[in-house]
Amino acid sequence: MAAILALVEADPRGLKRSSCEVLTAARTVAEQLRSSVAAVALTGAAELLEQAALYGVSEGIVLEHELLERYSMPGMAAALAQLIEHEQAHIVLMAATARGKELMPRLAAKLRAGYAPDCVELLVHDGQLLARRPIYAGKVIATVRLRTALHLYALRPNVFTARPVEKPVSMVLRRFRPHLSPGECSAVVREVLRSEGKLDVLEADIIVSGGRGMRGPEHFWMVEELAQLLGGAVGASRAAVDAGWRPHSEQIGQTGKTVSPTLYIACGISGAIQHLAGMSSSKVIVAINKDPEAPIFKVADYGVVGDLFDVLPRLAVKLAHFLGKPVPEGFRRVLERN
Ligand SMILES: Cc1cc2nc3c(=O)[nH]c(=O)nc-3n(C[C@H](O)[C@H](O)[C@H](O)COP(=O)(O)OP(=O)(O)OC[C@H]3O[C@@H](n4cnc5c(N)ncnc54)[C@H](O)[C@@H]3O)c2cc1C
């Protein structure tokens, strides 16, 4: 039996960074509440859970069912609901990734549990777990106490720190076989990996984003090259996505993804409230905009007032020299032409 369950996901490299953050948060809360904690893998299985031991979680639960061999959200929700009841868990944590945002409300509805989405802090006060989460598009941070017996929390990626323990513990694996019928699980007809090999904005430590100021999809190579130079991911405003310049998976904001990278570089983005809702908790924000009155400058730590078509090539050269890397191809050609 585990009182706290940490639901974890994998990407091709292993445990997702956001899942490592969840494991660290789960271990910390378990220590404070003197509770037991177990990791549950949504995809991948035993090998993935072995990695959870690096974050001090010593118990792993493998869901075993042939209908779960390919990820099915309704099937996974049904399986997890049974597991939570079986474990008599009272706290469930997961990262607020696309899957987390889909799965956790469904679980909450199934189990009549309280649910706090998009948490940026968990704290234990008088033996009770409280969550802090932004509301009103990030204008207010609310402290939430769930009053149900079972609590579900989705943690905003990149806000909690993933802290491996000094001495990894050994992992004890248990297996759980849920009762599932084919009717309960959606059938996966075809899987399309649209951003294969690309770093997702939710996992990235550095994001370079472009907006309408980029003037068209043909100029986004600048954002891509700068992101690649810095080892980061490409983001976009909704204006750039709605215009069909960038895929929706890159959209940052109220109707896109909420990110908190260490560094966010906004290029030609005005800083509408709906965009800020998705990125204003970034640790350092750099804005490049030709309009000195652009609202993005209100949240920026560093602002460059200027034409991004002048600023970005010069920034790329400086950064390349600073990092001891070659100037990216596209920027090099632009500079040779001028
Ligand atoms: C319900 C709802 C949900 C929404 N959700 C989202 C969301 O999730 N994400 C989101 O981003 N938006 C969202 N929006 C849209 C939002 O209100 C803005 O329209 C959008 O963010 C604007 O995108 P932008 O900053 O790229 O474009 P603009 O507002 O047009 O800004 C372009 C900026 O580029 C600058 N610029 C132009 N040329 C240059 C140049 N050469 N060099 C430097 N700077 C230049 C301009 O000065 C300007 O500030 C939502 C809106 C609604 C109503």
The ligand as a Tripos MOL2 file, in Angstrom:
@<TRIPOS>MOLECULE
LIG
   53    58     1     0     0
SMALL
NO_CHARGES

@<TRIPOS>ATOM
      1 C1         -9.2820   33.3970  -25.6040 C.3       1 LIG1
      2 C2         -7.9360   33.7600  -26.1510 C.ar      1 LIG1
      3 C3         -6.8820   32.8900  -25.9620 C.ar      1 LIG1
      4 C4         -5.6120   33.2190  -26.4600 C.ar      1 LIG1
      5 N1         -4.5750   32.3630  -26.2380 N.ar      1 LIG1
      6 C5         -3.3340   32.7270  -26.6500 C.ar      1 LIG1
      7 C6         -2.2110   31.9040  -26.3880 C.ar      1 LIG1
      8 O1         -2.3270   30.7900  -25.8500 O.2       1 LIG1
      9 N2         -0.9940   32.3460  -26.7760 N.ar      1 LIG1
     10 C7         -0.7980   33.5570  -27.4180 C.ar      1 LIG1
     11 O2          0.3600   33.8860  -27.7420 O.2       1 LIG1
     12 N3         -1.8610   34.3290  -27.6780 N.ar      1 LIG1
     13 C8         -3.1090   33.9450  -27.3350 C.ar      1 LIG1
     14 N4         -4.1600   34.7450  -27.6550 N.ar      1 LIG1
     15 C9         -3.9440   35.8590  -28.6030 C.3       1 LIG1
     16 C10        -3.3690   37.0960  -27.9630 C.3       1 LIG1
     17 O3         -4.4140   37.9200  -27.4930 O.3       1 LIG1
     18 C11        -2.5470   37.8910  -29.0030 C.3       1 LIG1
     19 O4         -3.3640   38.1720  -30.1050 O.3       1 LIG1
     20 C12        -1.3050   37.1620  -29.5070 C.3       1 LIG1
     21 O5         -0.5400   36.7150  -28.4110 O.3       1 LIG1
     22 C13        -0.4660   38.1290  -30.3370 C.3       1 LIG1
     23 O6          0.6320   37.4700  -30.8530 O.3       1 LIG1
     24 P1          1.9450   38.2830  -31.2280 P.3       1 LIG1
     25 O7          2.4780   38.9470  -30.0010 O.co2     1 LIG1
     26 O8          2.8310   37.3650  -31.9630 O.co2     1 LIG1
     27 O9          1.4070   39.3490  -32.2840 O.3       1 LIG1
     28 P2          1.1830   40.9000  -32.1530 P.3       1 LIG1
     29 O10         0.3390   41.2390  -30.9780 O.co2     1 LIG1
     30 O11         0.7140   41.3590  -33.4870 O.co2     1 LIG1
     31 O12         2.6310   41.4650  -31.8550 O.3       1 LIG1
     32 C14         3.6720   41.4500  -32.7610 C.3       1 LIG1
     33 C15         4.8090   42.2400  -32.1160 C.3       1 LIG1
     34 O13         5.9350   42.1720  -32.9490 O.3       1 LIG1
     35 C16         6.5900   43.4340  -32.9170 C.3       1 LIG1
     36 N5          7.3390   43.5370  -34.1610 N.ar      1 LIG1
     37 C17         6.8790   43.6370  -35.4330 C.ar      1 LIG1
     38 N6          7.8950   43.6560  -36.3020 N.ar      1 LIG1
     39 C18         9.0360   43.5920  -35.5690 C.ar      1 LIG1
     40 C19        10.4050   43.5880  -35.8970 C.ar      1 LIG1
     41 N7         10.8250   43.6460  -37.1600 N.pl3     1 LIG1
     42 N8         11.2990   43.5230  -34.8940 N.ar      1 LIG1
     43 C20        10.9150   43.4830  -33.6060 C.ar      1 LIG1
     44 N9          9.6110   43.4670  -33.2330 N.ar      1 LIG1
     45 C21         8.6820   43.5270  -34.2120 C.ar      1 LIG1
     46 C22         5.4720   44.4440  -32.8070 C.3       1 LIG1
     47 O14         5.9580   45.6490  -32.2400 O.3       1 LIG1
     48 C23         4.4890   43.7230  -31.8930 C.3       1 LIG1
     49 O15         4.7080   44.0560  -30.5400 O.3       1 LIG1
     50 C24        -5.4260   34.4250  -27.1810 C.ar      1 LIG1
     51 C25        -6.5170   35.2960  -27.3530 C.ar      1 LIG1
     52 C26        -7.7550   34.9660  -26.8560 C.ar      1 LIG1
     53 C27        -8.8820   35.9160  -27.0570 C.3       1 LIG1
@<TRIPOS>BOND
     1     1     2 1
     2     2     3 ar
     3     2    52 ar
     4     3     4 ar
     5     4     5 ar
     6     4    50 ar
     7     5     6 ar
     8     6     7 ar
     9     6    13 1
    10     7     8 2
    11     7     9 ar
    12     9    10 ar
    13    10    11 2
    14    10    12 ar
    15    12    13 ar
    16    13    14 ar
    17    14    15 1
    18    14    50 ar
    19    15    16 1
    20    16    17 1
    21    16    18 1
    22    18    19 1
    23    18    20 1
    24    20    21 1
    25    20    22 1
    26    22    23 1
    27    23    24 1
    28    24    25 2
    29    24    26 1
    30    24    27 1
    31    27    28 1
    32    28    29 2
    33    28    30 1
    34    28    31 1
    35    31    32 1
    36    32    33 1
    37    33    34 1
    38    33    48 1
    39    34    35 1
    40    35    36 1
    41    35    46 1
    42    36    37 ar
    43    36    45 ar
    44    37    38 ar
    45    38    39 ar
    46    39    40 ar
    47    39    45 ar
    48    40    41 1
    49    40    42 ar
    50    42    43 ar
    51    43    44 ar
    52    44    45 ar
    53    46    47 1
    54    46    48 1
    55    48    49 1
    56    50    51 ar
    57    51    52 ar
    58    52    53 1
@<TRIPOS>SUBSTRUCTURE
     1 LIG1         1 GROUP 0 **** ****
